[in-house]
């Protein structure tokens, strides 16, 4: 391969990084899960419900930000067959 040129395999790899808004929604949901989990271990119903509420807010953010449009479907990679993974 000539330096500076992309091969056919690396050209279609795509980017799975996502947008900052999508990461914000996921981070809010993760924070809610951690707070609710700590509330469960501390037997504190207030923390459990606060964590559940934060998680729901993160889910609403995910719907508003439409995080599922961040999915990148790669082109099929040449040379990979089921037999190669045995």
C-alpha positions, 0 to 999 in steps of 0.5 A: 500500500502506498503511504498516504492512501487508505486501503479499501478495508480501512476506508469504511470503518466509520466512527463510533464515537457519538456526539457530545449530546449523546454522551451527556444523556448516557452520563446522566443515565449512568449517574442515576444508576449509580445514585440508585445503586448506592441508595439500595446498598444504603437502604435509603429509599429517597436516594433510590427514587432520586436515582430513578428520577435522574435516570428517567431524565437521562432517558428523556434527554436520549430521546430528545437528542435522538442518540440512536442516529449516532450508530454507524453501520460499517461496510462489510469487511472483505476476507472475514468468514465464519470459518476464520473464527473457529 
